[in-house]
């Protein structure tokens, strides 16, 4: 998976580091003083992740938990995300990370207790707050080697009025099945139609595998969130989403659904230029976009609302409308 592994000297013997290194095959291990001295210092093309991906292991410095954008969540509670990693082993054509970081190389932070301490401080001020994992990296894709989930489950067991969302496209659910579900922890899956996943989600578990993972977690007692985001227009749009929703309703009872977000594909200008460069022949770059109210590249408003309302109407056949919200439309 990784060619070279770089480890900060301070964390070389950290238990999490030791566990990660034992779980990996790699060509060379290099000790470094500081991740930021090397990682991203030289531009590395995004698509190099297909062949020459390196791993950096160390401690997250500075602010570890940040206030989330307004697009997060249903209610009026405060939302925060914590930074456990940078970059992702998956490759999705629409991923904003290709225009966000200077490199696709993965960073895993192992000082989870420092992150949790910061969460504790925020929980004292905001006892109803949500905390989200998965802003800069899939929250579950490497959880079998990072082994941090038990630490966070213990925190949320002790803080039952706070909530945790684990955002993922992964089917790596064994670590979750080894833990007791908590009523304040939600595992949320990003889903596309079968056609969308084949066209735009590379090196990702396919839709069938993701649905199977959801089914297993439901049977184990977990609460589930769903993100239909980003939705990308393709021929037979409504028929394809109807097929997806019919599959979901057979495995996800309403009582175990936490929420569903609906969002339409959108890019900052810089990310869109990276997408055009990386995937010049992709249908994703041939869409009829405009520059919208927030300076993002996206469909015009009538098109966006038609897409989201069409899918929302289908979902409301099986799930309460109050559990569905539109993302990035304010």
N, C-alpha and C positions, 0 to 999 in steps of 0.2 A: 504493500500500500504506500509506504513512504520510502524514499531513497535515503535521505540523511535525516538524522535526528539531532537537534541542537538543544542542550539542556543548560539552564542557568545554574552555575556552580552552587548557589545558595540552596537550590532545590534538588540537587542531584540525589540526595539520600532521603528525600521526602517520601513517606509511604505511598502517596498517590503516584509519584514519579516511578518508584520501583515497580508498582503494579502495572503501569502503562508499558514500561520497557520490557517486562517479562511477557507481555501479551503481543508484542510486535516482532516482525521480521524487518530488519533494516540493514543497509549497507555499512553505515558508519555512524558512530556516536561522537559528537563534538561538544566539549564543555565551553560555555560562553559566560561572559559577565552579565550581559543584559540583552534581552531579546530585541529591544528597540535599536540596539547598535547594528543589527544585521537585517532583521525581518523588514522587508519592504523598502530597504534603502536603495535598492536597484530595481527598476521596473521589470517585472516578470510577467509575460503575457498570460492572460487568464486561462487559455486553452492548454498551457503547459501542465495544468493539473492532470491531464490525461496520461502523462508519462513521467514527469519529473517533480512530483510533489514532495516537499520536505515538511518536517514536523518540528515545531518549537515548543518546548515545555518550560514553564517558569511560573512566576507569581504575578498576578494582576496588581499593578501599582496605580495610585491615584484613585479616582472615584470608581467604585465597583458596581454600584447600583444607581441607575439613573431613572429620572421620570420618563414615562413612556409617552409617545405621541397621542394626540386626541383620538386617533383611530382605534385605540385599544379598548375593547370591552363594551358591555351593554349599558351599565349603570353609571352613576355619578361618583363611584368610589375612585380613590386615587389608584393609579396604575404605575408600576415601576418594572423595569427589566434589569436583570443582573447579567454581568458579563463573565461567562464561564469559558468562552473560547472565541476565536476569530476564524472565519472561513469554514468551508463545508466540503466534505468529500464528494457530494453530489454535484451534478452539473445540469442546471436548468437554463434554458435560453433567455428567460426573462429576469434572471436573478440580479438584484441590484448590487450585489457584492462585486460583480465584475467591473463596476465603475466606482466602487467605494474604496477598496484597498488597492495598494500598488502591487500586490502579489496574491496569488491564490494559495500560497503555503499556509498550512494550518497551525494555529497556536492553541495549545491547551493550557489553561491556568489550573494550578493545583492547590492554591491557597484558598480553598473553599471556606475554611473557618473564618478567614478575614471577610469574605463576601457575606457569610451568614451573620457575622457581628454587625456589619453595616445594615443588613436587613432587620436585625433586632432593634437597632436604633430607630429605624423608620417605622417599624411596627408599633413602637411605643407611642409615636405621634399619630400614626394612621392605623388604628387597630382593625379597620375593615379593608385595608389596601390589598390589591392584587400584586403579585410578583410574577413576572414572565421570564421563561428561559427560551432562547431560540431566536433572538434578535439578529445575532451575527453568525450563528452556526446552528445546525440542527441539534435539538436538545437530546436526542436519543441515539443518533447514528453511531456514536462511539462510546456510549454509556457503559458498554460491557467491558471496556478497557479503562475508562476513567474512574468508574466505581464511586461516583460522588452522590448518586441518588439517595442512598440510605441517610446521608448527612442532612439533606434537604427534607426528606420525609420526617426525620426526627424534629427538625425545626417547626414544620407545619403541624406536627402532632402537638407540640407545645404551644402553638399559636393558632387555635382552631377558628378564630374569626378572620384571620388572613387567608388568602387563597393563592394557590400556585397553578400556573398554566405551563405545561411542557409542550412546546410547539414542535411538530415533526412531520417528516415524510417517511420516516424510517419504519421498518418492521422488526427492528431489534428490540423486542419487548420482553425478552427473558428477564432482564434486571427488574422490570416492573412486576412480572409474575412472581418473583421471589419476595416481593414486598406486600404488606397488607395495605389495600386501598384505603385512602382517607377521604372523607366527604368534602374536604376543602382542596383537593388536588384534582386537576382536570388534565387529561391527555388530549391534545387537540391536533387533528390531522388536516393537512392541506390536501385537498382532493381536486383532481381534474377529471373530465370525462375520459373514457378509454381512448378516444381519438386525440384529445388534448395531451394526455400523458405520453402517448407514443410520439407525438409531433414535437413536444417541447421539453419534456423531462428526460434528461439523459442520465445514465448511471444512477437512476433512482429505482426503488421498488415500484413495480407496476401497480395499476389500480387494483387488480384482483388481490395482490399480496397485501396492500394497505387495508382493504376491506376485511380480509381475513384477520389481520392484526386487531382491527377494531372489534371484530366479533369475539376474539379471545379475551380482550380486555373487558368487554361488557360482561362476559360470562364470569370473569374474575371479580367483578364488582366495581370497576372504575367508572367514573363520570367522563364523558367524552365531549369535546368541542370539535366543531368542523369549520374549516375555512375554505370556502369556494372563492379563492383569491390567489392569483389573478385569473379571472375569466377572460378568455380570448375567443373572439368570434371565429367560428368555422361553419362550413355548410352543415345544415341539419342541426343547428345549435339547440333548438328547443327539444328535438327528439333525443339528442345525445344526453342532455341534462335530465330529461325525464327518465331515461334508462338508468342513469346513475342514481337518481333519487329513489327509484323503485328498488334498486339493490340495497340502498342504505336502510330503507324503512323495514326491511326484512331482518336486519341484524341489530339495529339500534332503537330500543324502545324510548319513547318520549321521556320517561322518568329518569333515564340515565343521560339524556342530552343536556349539556349545560348551555350551549349557545351555538349559533351558526353565523358566521360573518360572510357577507357577499361583497366582493370588490372586483373591479374591472382593471385590466392590465394598464399600467401607467409607468412612466419613466421620468427621471430627471433628464435634462438635456445631455449631460455627460454620460449617464448610463446608456441612454439610447444610442449615442455614437459608438459606444463599446459594443453594444448588441449588433449594430450594423456591421462593425468590423469583424466580429467573431462569427456571425451567422448571416453572411450577405445573401444567401439563397433561401433563408427561412421565411415562411409565410408571416412570421411575427413582424418582419420589417416591411411587409407589403400591405399593411393595414391602412385604413383611411383615418389618420390621426390629425389632431389639432393641438395647438398650444393652449392649455386651459387656464382656468382662474388662478391656479397655484403655480403657473409656469411649468407644469408637467406636460409631457407628451402623452396624449390619451385620445380616446374616441370623443366625439361631441356629446353634449349632455343628453339629447334625446336617445342616442344609441346606447349610452351607458344605462340610462334608466329603463329602457326597454329590456336590456339584457338582465339587469338585476331584478326587475319586477316580474319578468317571466319566470325566473328561477324561484323567486320568493313565492309566487302563486303556487308553483308545484310543491314546494316544501310545506306550505300551509295546509296541504291536504292531510299531512301526517304529524306536523309539529306546531306548537303554539307560536303565533306571530310575534309575541313578546320575546321569544328567544332568538329572533332573527334581527340582525342589524346590518346596515350598509356601512362600508368601510371607505374612508378617505373621500367623502362627498360633501363635507362641510366647508 
